[in-house]
Amino acid sequence: MFYYLLKYVLLGPLLRLVFRPRIEGLDNVPASGPAIVAGNHLSFSDHFLMPAILRRRITFLAKAEYFTGPGLKGRLTAAFFRSAGQIPVDRSGKDAGQAAIREGLGVLRKGELLGVYPEGTRSHDGRLYKGKVGVAVMALKAGVPVVPCAMIGTFEAQPPGKVIPNIHPVVIRFGKPLDFSRYAGMENEKAILRAVTDEIMYAILSLSEQEYVDQYAAVVKAEEAAAKGERARKFPRAPLG
């Protein structure tokens, strides 16, 4: 109930007014039945813009941190995500990926749309990063099509760390559904999973026209943070005065 209240009354109209998104290829999203919508992830606002423009309800696997924040703000954020039908996924530990896959397959078994960001985290610099194979596992196990999606302009509208979005044009572009039925029963083959994931990422890249980086975003973020810390240790700021 709250999902549709947000979509049609509280949040959806406001998002459309502020961002005025241009929608392309919306008919590529199946009108019924299970499917995965796999997109790039440039901004916190992606979580809200895509559901606002889709005709069907979509469920995203959201990071567990959105549900466990401290204080009043944390409780309100958790209540919002739960009411909007999003599923918390713990991304820490070796079993995190399997937990996300189980939750995603549960959504697909209900005949619903599942939203997935194959990069696993938001891009910190606007580039498209290597996809994780969980999206391929779910597509093959559930036997469902994957609809590639490109969010364009959301990085400029709300880059990492910015709370209040900028007024910036946004395009949401959906590509033709990708059919991987030729790989049925091969969801345990690492080479197949990598090939399927790369095909999905190439489709997203073709739609978004981003620069592509053949590394995982989380790894690049960690390396850049470590390098920044190392520079700070080598060249500490001189005290003022």
Secondary structure, 3 states (H helix, E strand, C coil): CHHHHHHHHHCHHHHHHHHCCEEECHHHCCCCCCEEEEECCCCCCHHHHHHHHCCCCEEEEEEHHHHCCCHHHHHHHHHHHHHCCCEEECCCCCCHHHHHHHHHHHHHHCCCEEEECCCCCCCCCCCEECCCCHHHHHHHHHCCCEEEEEEECHHHHCCCCCCCCCCCCCEEEECCCECCHHHCCCCCCHHHHHHHHHHHHHHHHHHHCCCEECCCHHHHHHHHHHHHHHHHHHCCCCCCC
